[in-house]
C-alpha cells in the first residue's frame, strides 16, 4: 500500500465567459534536486476526481443552467491565480497534446436536465502510470466559452503519493515539465 493522501482545489465559473486559474502549491511535496545521498522526490498523481456543482449550495448544477467550459489540471509553475475573465492562456494549453496536462474535462449545460450530457473527462492519469509532478505547483485552468447563467464550482480531488526518483527519471521529468 502506498502512502496515499488527497489534495484538492476549486475554481468558480462565475457568470461570465473567459479564462481563469486556481493554483495549488506543492512545494512541500516535491524536491526536484537531489541532496547528498537523498533522492529527489516528486508527487505521483494516480487519480483525479472532477466535481461540478452549483456555486451557491451543495446541489448539482441546476437543470435550467446553460453554459459551456473546458477545464484542465496542469503542471506549470508560472501561472498566477486569476478569476474567470481575468486570465489569458495560450491556445492548446488545455489539450491532450500538452505534456503538462494531468487531467481534463468538458462540461456543457443546455438548460434541460434530460438533454444535458454528463461532464466528459477526456484525460486522466492511471493507477498503473501516474503523472509525476516535479514542479512547485499545479494549476486548475478553466476556459468558459459560453457564459454560465448560474455560477458553478469546478472542484478537483487528487489521489497522490510522494515518490523517490532516480537522477535519470528526475532529469527526464524536469525536461518534460519545463516550458
N, CA, C and O of each residue as an XYZ file, in Angstrom:
716
protein
N       0.841     -1.188      0.000
C       0.000      0.000      0.000
C       0.881      1.246      0.000
O       1.812      1.366      0.797
N       0.575      2.153     -0.893
C       1.304      3.411     -0.957
C       0.832      4.332      0.160
O      -0.247      4.137      0.720
N       1.639      5.327      0.478
C       1.225      6.348      1.443
C       0.425      7.405      0.697
O       0.917      8.496      0.410
N      -0.814      7.058      0.390
C      -1.674      7.909     -0.417
C      -2.326      8.972      0.453
O      -2.728      8.710      1.586
N      -2.422     10.166     -0.095
C      -3.161     11.245      0.557
C      -3.880     12.023     -0.528
O      -3.690     11.767     -1.717
N      -4.705     12.970     -0.118
C      -5.550     13.699     -1.057
C      -5.304     15.200     -0.968
O      -5.103     15.747      0.117
N      -5.323     15.847     -2.111
C      -5.246     17.297     -2.212
C      -6.414     17.754     -3.072
O      -6.920     16.995     -3.898
N      -6.837     18.988     -2.879
C      -7.944     19.473     -3.698
C      -7.823     20.973     -3.937
O      -7.120     21.687     -3.222
N      -8.525     21.419     -4.959
C      -8.643     22.846     -5.253
C      -9.938     23.065     -6.008
O     -10.573     22.111     -6.459
N     -10.324     24.309     -6.141
C     -11.586     24.646     -6.808
C     -11.471     25.985     -7.521
O     -10.637     26.821     -7.176
N     -12.322     26.171     -8.519
C     -12.454     27.461     -9.198
C     -13.931     27.672     -9.508
O     -14.658     26.722     -9.799
N     -14.358     28.910     -9.442
C     -15.748     29.293     -9.702
C     -15.859     29.747    -11.154
O     -15.046     30.546    -11.619
N     -16.866     29.239    -11.876
C     -17.051     29.649    -13.272
C     -17.532     31.082    -13.382
O     -17.406     31.681    -14.451
N     -18.074     31.651    -12.327
C     -18.778     32.936    -12.325
C     -19.896     32.875    -13.369
O     -20.276     31.788    -13.802
N     -20.410     34.005    -13.766
C     -21.469     34.001    -14.783
C     -21.010     34.727    -16.042
O     -21.824     35.260    -16.796
N     -19.714     34.742    -16.258
C     -19.169     35.379    -17.449
C     -18.324     34.397    -18.236
O     -18.071     33.280    -17.784
N     -17.893     34.815    -19.405
C     -17.017     33.984    -20.230
C     -15.570     34.404    -20.005
O     -15.304     35.477    -19.463
N     -14.649     33.562    -20.421
C     -13.230     33.870    -20.305
C     -12.480     32.737    -19.626
O     -13.009     31.643    -19.433
N     -11.241     33.027    -19.271
C     -10.370     32.018    -18.686
C     -10.012     32.385    -17.256
O      -9.887     33.562    -16.918
N      -9.849     31.361    -16.415
C      -9.486     31.565    -15.024
C      -8.498     30.513    -14.561
O      -8.365     29.455    -15.176
N      -7.802     30.811    -13.465
C      -6.749     29.923    -12.967
C      -6.796     29.869    -11.444
O      -6.897     30.902    -10.781
N      -6.721     28.660    -10.894
C      -6.561     28.459     -9.450
C      -5.333     27.568     -9.266
O      -5.271     26.474     -9.828
N      -4.367     28.024     -8.493
C      -3.140     27.249     -8.307
C      -3.165     26.476     -6.996
O      -3.854     26.850     -6.047
N      -2.410     25.407     -6.965
C      -2.267     24.570     -5.780
C      -0.772     24.402     -5.518
O      -0.059     23.824     -6.338
N      -0.302     24.898     -4.391
C       1.120     24.860     -4.038
C       1.522     23.445     -3.619
O       0.914     22.857     -2.725
N       2.544     22.909     -4.269
C       3.035     21.559     -3.980
C       4.463     21.578     -3.441
O       5.087     20.523     -3.327
N       4.986     22.741     -3.113
C       6.399     22.862     -2.762
C       6.807     22.003     -1.571
O       7.975     21.628     -1.464
N       5.892     21.688     -0.688
C       6.259     20.848      0.456
C       6.269     19.354      0.103
O       6.679     18.531      0.922
N       5.822     19.001     -1.107
C       5.764     17.597     -1.509
C       6.815     17.217     -2.544
O       7.119     16.034     -2.705
N       7.372     18.190     -3.244
C       8.327     17.893     -4.303
C       9.700     18.466     -3.963
O       9.815     19.515     -3.329
N      10.719     17.765     -4.391
C      12.093     18.223     -4.241
C      12.848     17.750     -5.478
O      13.410     16.655     -5.484
N      12.862     18.571     -6.523
C      13.441     18.121     -7.781
C      14.957     18.069     -7.795
O      15.546     17.712     -8.815
N      15.593     18.409     -6.713
C      17.051     18.396     -6.698
C      17.537     17.390     -5.679
O      17.139     17.414     -4.514
N      18.406     16.503     -6.140
C      18.957     15.519     -5.229
C      19.903     16.197     -4.260
O      20.755     17.002     -4.637
N      19.726     15.849     -3.016
C      20.632     16.341     -1.989
C      21.572     15.197     -1.649
O      21.268     14.044     -1.957
N      22.666     15.476     -1.043
C      23.648     14.438     -0.756
C      22.973     13.164     -0.278
O      22.308     13.147      0.758
N      23.151     12.122     -1.030
C      22.628     10.781     -0.749
C      21.112     10.671     -0.747
O      20.586      9.558     -0.785
N      20.409     11.760     -0.705
C      18.955     11.701     -0.729
C      18.479     11.857     -2.171
O      18.967     12.718     -2.903
N      17.536     11.029     -2.570
C      16.990     11.108     -3.914
C      16.034     12.286     -4.016
O      15.465     12.742     -3.024
N      15.875     12.763     -5.244
C      14.855     13.769     -5.486
C      13.495     13.126     -5.298
O      13.374     11.902     -5.316
N      12.470     13.949     -5.119
C      11.134     13.375     -4.968
C      10.124     14.180     -5.771
O      10.269     15.382     -5.994
N       9.097     13.458     -6.192
C       8.013     14.071     -6.945
C       6.693     13.650     -6.336
O       6.645     12.818     -5.430
N       5.627     14.232     -6.842
C       4.286     13.913     -6.382
C       3.598     13.105     -7.475
O       3.307     13.626     -8.552
N       3.343     11.839     -7.195
C       2.659     10.970     -8.149
C       1.155     11.168     -7.994
O       0.603     10.969     -6.912
N       0.504     11.557     -9.076
C      -0.957     11.722     -9.067
C      -1.547     10.507     -9.780
O      -1.347     10.313    -10.978
N      -2.275      9.701     -9.021
C      -2.835      8.455     -9.530
C      -4.240      8.624    -10.081
O      -4.628      7.942    -11.030
N      -4.984      9.512     -9.501
C      -6.389      9.656     -9.877
C      -6.808     11.104     -9.654
O      -6.363     11.749     -8.704
N      -7.666     11.606    -10.536
C      -8.242     12.941    -10.395
C      -9.758     12.792    -10.476
O     -10.291     12.255    -11.447
N     -10.434     13.271     -9.450
C     -11.904     13.265     -9.454
C     -12.375     14.672     -9.740
O     -11.894     15.630     -9.136
N     -13.316     14.798    -10.659
C     -13.911     16.083    -11.021
C     -15.305     16.171    -10.418
O     -16.054     15.194    -10.429
N     -15.648     17.330     -9.897
C     -16.964     17.583     -9.321
C     -17.396     18.977     -9.768
O     -16.710     19.965     -9.504
N     -18.520     19.042    -10.436
C     -19.050     20.322    -10.903
C     -20.395     20.505    -10.217
O     -21.318     19.718    -10.426
N     -20.503     21.547     -9.396
C     -21.691     21.739     -8.562
C     -22.119     23.200     -8.554
O     -21.343     24.089     -8.902
N     -23.367     23.434     -8.150
C     -23.896     24.785     -8.016
C     -23.006     25.580     -7.057
O     -22.650     25.085     -5.988
N     -22.649     26.801     -7.431
C     -21.738     27.605     -6.618
C     -22.364     28.103     -5.326
O     -21.640     28.446     -4.391
N     -23.686     28.153     -5.250
C     -24.330     28.711     -4.071
C     -24.864     27.692     -3.095
O     -25.509     28.060     -2.112
N     -24.610     26.403     -3.343
C     -25.162     25.374     -2.454
C     -24.358     24.088     -2.591
O     -23.301     24.072     -3.222
N     -24.856     23.027     -2.007
C     -24.261     21.700     -2.158
C     -24.966     20.903     -3.251
O     -24.761     19.695     -3.369
N     -25.786     21.563     -4.040
C     -26.593     20.897     -5.057
C     -25.816     20.700     -6.349
O     -24.819     21.379     -6.598
N     -26.285     19.756     -7.174
C     -25.723     19.661     -8.532
C     -26.045     20.948     -9.288
O     -26.857     21.754     -8.834
N     -25.416     21.132    -10.421
C     -25.726     22.277    -11.267
C     -27.213     22.200    -11.607
O     -27.715     21.136    -11.972
N     -27.916     23.324    -11.488
C     -29.363     23.358    -11.720
C     -29.700     22.934    -13.146
O     -28.947     23.204    -14.082
N     -30.845     22.263    -13.296
C     -31.269     21.771    -14.611
C     -31.432     22.902    -15.621
O     -31.224     22.688    -16.815
N     -31.795     24.084    -15.178
C     -32.019     25.216    -16.090
C     -30.727     25.936    -16.480
O     -30.771     26.900    -17.244
N     -29.590     25.488    -15.975
C     -28.309     26.143    -16.255
C     -27.915     25.966    -17.715
O     -28.082     24.897    -18.303
N     -27.390     27.039    -18.277
C     -26.817     26.972    -19.621
C     -25.371     27.464    -19.548
O     -25.027     28.274    -18.687
N     -24.546     26.978    -20.439
C     -23.149     27.390    -20.493
C     -22.248     26.231    -20.871
O     -22.671     25.075    -20.876
N     -21.018     26.547    -21.181
C     -20.083     25.511    -21.611
C     -18.666     25.916    -21.236
O     -18.287     27.080    -21.360
N     -17.875     24.928    -20.767
C     -16.475     25.200    -20.468
C     -15.626     23.956    -20.620
O     -16.125     22.832    -20.668
N     -14.332     24.193    -20.694
C     -13.308     23.144    -20.655
C     -12.414     23.483    -19.482
O     -12.054     24.644    -19.286
N     -12.053     22.479    -18.701
C     -11.162     22.690    -17.557
C     -10.043     21.669    -17.605
O     -10.221     20.558    -18.106
N      -8.892     22.052    -17.082
C      -7.766     21.144    -17.062
C      -6.877     21.394    -15.863
O      -6.793     22.511    -15.354
N      -6.222     20.350    -15.424
C      -5.238     20.426    -14.356
C      -3.879     20.225    -15.004
O      -3.635     19.193    -15.631
N      -2.976     21.221    -14.855
C      -1.672     21.128    -15.492
C      -0.555     21.359    -14.484
O      -0.740     22.009    -13.455
N       0.601     20.812    -14.808
C       1.801     21.007    -14.003
C       2.570     22.172    -14.609
O       3.308     22.013    -15.581
N       2.379     23.353    -14.010
C       3.001     24.550    -14.561
C       3.153     25.568    -13.452
O       2.187     25.867    -12.750
N       4.341     26.103    -13.283
C       4.621     26.966    -12.131
C       4.550     28.461    -12.411
O       4.772     29.250    -11.493
N       4.257     28.880    -13.617
C       4.328     30.309    -13.921
C       2.963     30.976    -14.039
O       2.868     32.092    -14.550
N       1.911     30.318    -13.578
C       0.578     30.900    -13.704
C       0.103     31.450    -12.366
O       0.135     30.739    -11.362
N      -0.339     32.712    -12.338
C      -0.891     33.272    -11.105
C      -2.385     32.970    -11.013
O      -3.029     32.693    -12.025
N      -2.932     33.021     -9.806
C      -4.375     32.883     -9.631
C      -5.067     34.024    -10.359
O      -4.593     35.160    -10.346
N      -6.197     33.712    -10.995
C      -6.971     34.736    -11.708
C      -8.409     34.267    -11.843
O      -8.662     33.114    -12.193
N      -9.345     35.156    -11.568
C     -10.761     34.845    -11.725
C     -11.093     34.680    -13.205
O     -10.360     35.152    -14.073
N     -12.208     34.004    -13.482
C     -12.646     33.833    -14.862
C     -12.805     35.208    -15.505
O     -13.437     36.102    -14.944
N     -12.224     35.359    -16.681
C     -12.259     36.627    -17.398
C     -11.024     37.476    -17.168
O     -10.788     38.437    -17.901
N     -10.226     37.132    -16.150
C      -9.037     37.930    -15.818
C      -7.739     37.256    -16.252
O      -6.662     37.816    -16.049
N      -7.818     36.076    -16.839
C      -6.617     35.350    -17.255
C      -6.589     35.242    -18.772
O      -7.606     35.401    -19.446
N      -5.415     34.971    -19.280
C      -5.257     34.715    -20.700
C      -4.264     33.569    -20.847
O      -3.104     33.680    -20.450
N      -4.735     32.474    -21.420
C      -3.853     31.320    -21.595
C      -3.645     31.061    -23.086
O      -4.501     31.382    -23.910
N      -2.513     30.485    -23.413
C      -2.184     30.203    -24.809
C      -3.106     29.123    -25.366
O      -3.587     28.259    -24.633
N      -3.345     29.189    -26.679
C      -4.132     28.173    -27.360
C      -3.483     26.805    -27.164
O      -2.257     26.696    -27.129
N      -4.291     25.777    -27.039
C      -3.853     24.391    -26.859
C      -3.242     24.124    -25.482
O      -2.594     23.095    -25.291
N      -3.434     25.028    -24.524
C      -2.954     24.764    -23.164
C      -3.773     23.659    -22.520
O      -3.222     22.758    -21.886
N      -5.091     23.726    -22.682
C      -5.976     22.695    -22.116
C      -6.285     21.705    -23.226
O      -7.375     21.714    -23.798
N      -5.313     20.850    -23.522
C      -5.445     19.880    -24.601
C      -4.595     18.650    -24.297
O      -3.579     18.740    -23.609
N      -5.016     17.521    -24.809
C      -4.314     16.263    -24.551
C      -2.911     16.245    -25.159
O      -2.073     15.445    -24.742
N      -2.645     17.107    -26.131
C      -1.306     17.133    -26.729
C      -0.318     17.988    -25.946
O       0.823     18.162    -26.375
N      -0.738     18.523    -24.805
C       0.137     19.311    -23.938
C       0.768     18.363    -22.909
O       0.051     17.766    -22.106
N       2.077     18.221    -22.922
C       2.775     17.317    -21.994
C       2.551     17.679    -20.533
O       2.752     16.844    -19.651
N       2.139     18.911    -20.267
C       1.927     19.348    -18.890
C       0.531     18.998    -18.369
O       0.257     19.167    -17.181
N      -0.343     18.519    -19.233
C      -1.711     18.169    -18.828
C      -1.722     16.918    -17.951
O      -1.107     15.901    -18.272
N      -2.436     17.025    -16.842
C      -2.617     15.894    -15.937
C      -3.998     15.283    -16.147
O      -4.143     14.064    -16.237
N      -5.011     16.146    -16.224
C      -6.384     15.685    -16.405
C      -7.200     16.805    -17.019
O      -6.888     17.981    -16.834
N      -8.260     16.439    -17.759
C      -9.101     17.443    -18.378
C     -10.545     16.999    -18.471
O     -10.841     15.805    -18.517
N     -11.454     17.988    -18.500
C     -12.894     17.712    -18.557
C     -13.584     18.778    -19.400
O     -13.178     19.941    -19.400
N     -14.624     18.377    -20.111
C     -15.511     19.297    -20.814
C     -16.874     19.237    -20.148
O     -17.302     18.175    -19.695
N     -17.563     20.380    -20.086
C     -18.897     20.443    -19.489
C     -19.765     21.352    -20.334
O     -19.371     22.469    -20.669
N     -20.956     20.866    -20.678
C     -21.910     21.669    -21.440
C     -23.280     21.523    -20.798
O     -23.752     20.409    -20.572
N     -23.912     22.640    -20.508
C     -25.250     22.645    -19.921
C     -26.176     23.386    -20.880
O     -25.997     24.575    -21.142
N     -27.157     22.672    -21.392
C     -28.063     23.255    -22.376
C     -29.381     23.719    -21.822
O     -30.238     24.173    -22.580
N     -29.573     23.620    -20.511
C     -30.797     24.115    -19.904
C     -31.866     23.077    -19.687
O     -32.947     23.405    -19.199
N     -31.597     21.823    -20.037
C     -32.560     20.751    -19.783
C     -31.839     19.571    -19.171
O     -30.885     19.053    -19.752
N     -32.277     19.149    -18.025
C     -31.614     18.041    -17.322
C     -31.622     16.767    -18.156
O     -30.662     15.997    -18.130
N     -32.711     16.544    -18.901
C     -32.823     15.313    -19.682
C     -31.821     15.304    -20.831
O     -31.235     14.265    -21.134
N     -31.620     16.459    -21.476
C     -30.785     16.501    -22.662
C     -29.325     16.805    -22.425
O     -28.523     16.682    -23.351
N     -28.948     17.195    -21.230
C     -27.568     17.586    -20.982
C     -26.669     16.369    -20.782
O     -27.002     15.463    -20.018
N     -25.533     16.354    -21.470
C     -24.594     15.253    -21.253
C     -23.864     15.426    -19.924
O     -23.758     16.533    -19.396
N     -23.369     14.324    -19.399
C     -22.542     14.380    -18.197
C     -21.203     15.002    -18.553
O     -20.820     15.010    -19.723
N     -20.480     15.526    -17.561
C     -19.134     16.030    -17.861
C     -18.308     14.932    -18.537
O     -18.384     13.763    -18.161
N     -17.537     15.318    -19.515
C     -16.716     14.383    -20.267
C     -15.264     14.519    -19.824
O     -14.593     15.489    -20.176
N     -14.779     13.548    -19.053
C     -13.362     13.522    -18.667
C     -12.608     12.899    -19.831
O     -12.797     11.723    -20.140
N     -11.754     13.687    -20.479
C     -11.072     13.225    -21.680
C      -9.592     12.908    -21.466
O      -8.919     12.429    -22.379
N      -9.088     13.174    -20.266
C      -7.707     12.816    -19.955
C      -7.565     12.661    -18.459
O      -8.044     13.496    -17.692
N      -6.906     11.589    -18.042
C      -6.617     11.400    -16.622
C      -5.460     10.419    -16.469
O      -5.248      9.560    -17.324
N      -4.709     10.553    -15.366
C      -3.625      9.595    -15.104
C      -4.241      8.259    -14.707
O      -5.452      8.150    -14.519
N      -3.391      7.251    -14.584
C      -3.900      5.944    -14.180
C      -3.148      5.435    -12.961
O      -2.062      5.915    -12.636
N      -3.732      4.475    -12.309
C      -3.094      3.867    -11.140
C      -1.790      3.196    -11.548
O      -0.816      3.212    -10.795
N      -1.772      2.605    -12.744
C      -0.568      1.915    -13.223
C       0.513      2.900    -13.668
O       1.702      2.657    -13.465
N       0.092      4.018    -14.278
C       1.044      5.009    -14.776
C       0.608      6.388    -14.276
O      -0.107      7.104    -14.977
N       1.034      6.759    -13.074
C       0.631      8.060    -12.540
C       1.359      9.197    -13.256
O       2.393      8.984    -13.889
N       0.814     10.391    -13.149
C       1.502     11.587    -13.624
C       2.351     12.058    -12.451
O       1.820     12.300    -11.367
N       3.659     12.193    -12.647
C       4.549     12.593    -11.559
C       4.943     14.053    -11.739
O       5.590     14.418    -12.720
N       4.545     14.875    -10.784
C       4.820     16.309    -10.810
C       6.138     16.571    -10.089
O       6.363     16.066     -8.989
N       7.010     17.366    -10.718
C       8.276     17.749    -10.084
C       8.405     19.267    -10.004
O       9.487     19.792     -9.740
N       7.315     19.957    -10.229
C       7.298     21.414    -10.124
C       6.562     21.833     -8.854
O       5.894     21.014     -8.225
N       6.683     23.112     -8.475
C       6.147     23.599     -7.201
C       4.643     23.771     -7.156
O       4.079     23.935     -6.074
N       3.981     23.739     -8.294
C       2.534     23.923     -8.256
C       1.874     23.246     -9.444
O       2.508     22.971    -10.463
N       0.587     22.989     -9.285
C      -0.274     22.626    -10.395
C      -1.315     23.730    -10.506
O      -1.571     24.456     -9.545
N      -1.903     23.848    -11.676
C      -2.911     24.881    -11.898
C      -4.181     24.246    -12.442
O      -4.143     23.438    -13.370
N      -5.296     24.622    -11.852
C      -6.608     24.271    -12.369
C      -7.014     25.435    -13.269
O      -7.225     26.552    -12.797
N      -7.119     25.166    -14.555
C      -7.417     26.205    -15.534
C      -8.800     25.937    -16.106
O      -9.172     24.791    -16.355
N      -9.554     27.008    -16.311
C     -10.877     26.876    -16.901
C     -11.008     27.866    -18.045
O     -10.572     29.013    -17.950
N     -11.616     27.401    -19.127
C     -11.911     28.254    -20.272
C     -13.414     28.180    -20.514
O     -13.922     27.198    -21.056
N     -14.114     29.229    -20.106
C     -15.567     29.278    -20.259
C     -15.855     29.891    -21.625
O     -15.664     31.090    -21.825
N     -16.320     29.057    -22.574
C     -16.572     29.544    -23.928
C     -17.968     30.140    -24.066
O     -18.159     31.102    -24.811
N     -18.944     29.580    -23.358
C     -20.297     30.125    -23.320
C     -20.620     30.396    -21.861
O     -20.665     29.470    -21.051
N     -20.845     31.659    -21.519
C     -21.047     32.060    -20.123
C     -22.113     31.204    -19.445
O     -23.158     30.910    -20.026
N     -21.831     30.814    -18.219
C     -22.792     30.057    -17.414
C     -23.826     31.039    -16.870
O     -23.456     32.072    -16.314
N     -25.109     30.736    -17.021
C     -26.120     31.650    -16.476
C     -26.275     31.472    -14.970
O     -26.834     32.342    -14.303
N     -25.790     30.359    -14.426
C     -25.711     30.123    -12.981
C     -24.279     29.699    -12.677
O     -23.778     28.745    -13.272
N     -23.620     30.388    -11.767
C     -22.227     30.064    -11.449
C     -22.122     28.641    -10.897
O     -23.012     28.158    -10.197
N     -21.023     27.995    -11.227
C     -20.755     26.637    -10.750
C     -19.343     26.575    -10.188
O     -18.458     27.313    -10.622
N     -19.140     25.694     -9.224
C     -17.803     25.409     -8.718
C     -17.260     24.196     -9.460
O     -17.935     23.175     -9.588
N     -16.035     24.325     -9.944
C     -15.339     23.199    -10.555
C     -14.305     22.765     -9.529
O     -13.356     23.494     -9.240
N     -14.499     21.566     -8.981
C     -13.634     21.046     -7.922
C     -12.840     19.853     -8.436
O     -13.353     19.055     -9.220
N     -11.594     19.731     -7.998
C     -10.810     18.536     -8.288
C     -10.248     17.989     -6.983
O      -9.873     18.735     -6.079
N     -10.205     16.679     -6.919
C      -9.577     15.991     -5.786
C      -8.525     15.063     -6.368
O      -8.811     14.264     -7.260
N      -7.311     15.175     -5.858
C      -6.184     14.401     -6.370
C      -5.811     13.301     -5.387
O      -5.635     13.557     -4.196
N      -5.694     12.095     -5.881
C      -5.170     10.981     -5.088
C      -3.687     10.898     -5.409
O      -3.317     10.636     -6.553
N      -2.833     11.115     -4.417
C      -1.411     11.214     -4.697
C      -0.542     10.594     -3.611
O      -1.007     10.247     -2.526
N       0.728     10.470     -3.945
C       1.732      9.966     -3.010
C       3.079     10.573     -3.397
O       3.343     10.817     -4.574
N       3.923     10.813     -2.403
C       5.278     11.288     -2.655
C       6.119     10.074     -3.061
O       6.084      9.037     -2.398
N       6.877     10.214     -4.155
C       7.694      9.108     -4.649
C       9.146      9.563     -4.815
O       9.409     10.707     -5.188
N      10.081      8.660     -4.535
C      11.505      8.925     -4.756
C      11.830      8.711     -6.227
O      11.268      7.835     -6.883
N      12.754      9.534     -6.734
C      13.104      9.468     -8.151
C      14.607      9.354     -8.329
O      15.366     10.086     -7.694
N      15.045      8.429     -9.199
C      16.467      8.360     -9.506
C      16.823      9.540    -10.415
O      15.933     10.183    -10.972
N      18.086      9.819    -10.564
C      18.538     11.012    -11.286
C      18.073     11.029    -12.733
O      17.665     12.080    -13.227
N      18.120      9.898    -13.430
C      17.710      9.862    -14.837
C      16.226     10.181    -15.000
O      15.849     10.967    -15.869
N      15.393      9.576    -14.173
C      13.952      9.828    -14.234
C      13.657     11.278    -13.880
O      12.850     11.935    -14.537
N      14.312     11.771    -12.842
C      14.126     13.152    -12.424
C      14.506     14.126    -13.539
O      13.773     15.080    -13.803
N      15.638     13.895    -14.191
C      16.072     14.761    -15.283
C      15.067     14.753    -16.434
O      14.767     15.798    -17.012
N      14.552     13.569    -16.761
C      13.569     13.473    -17.855
C      12.284     14.235    -17.501
O      11.737     14.950    -18.341
N      11.809     14.087    -16.276
C      10.604     14.791    -15.849
C      10.820     16.300    -15.835
O       9.929     17.054    -16.226
N      11.980     16.743    -15.394
C      12.272     18.179    -15.384
C      12.278     18.743    -16.800
O      11.785     19.847    -17.033
N      12.834     17.987    -17.747
C      12.824     18.436    -19.150
C      11.398     18.501    -19.675
O      11.032     19.457    -20.358
N      10.597     17.498    -19.366
C       9.216     17.438    -19.852
C       8.374     18.546    -19.256
O       7.514     19.095    -19.944
N       8.596     18.889    -17.999
C       7.748     19.856    -17.305
C       8.336     21.270    -17.306
O       7.942     22.111    -16.498
N       9.271     21.523    -18.209
C       9.825     22.863    -18.348
C       9.252     23.492    -19.595
O       9.266     22.890    -20.669
N       8.749     24.696    -19.453
C       8.128     25.382    -20.606
C       9.063     26.440    -21.125
O       8.736     27.133    -22.089
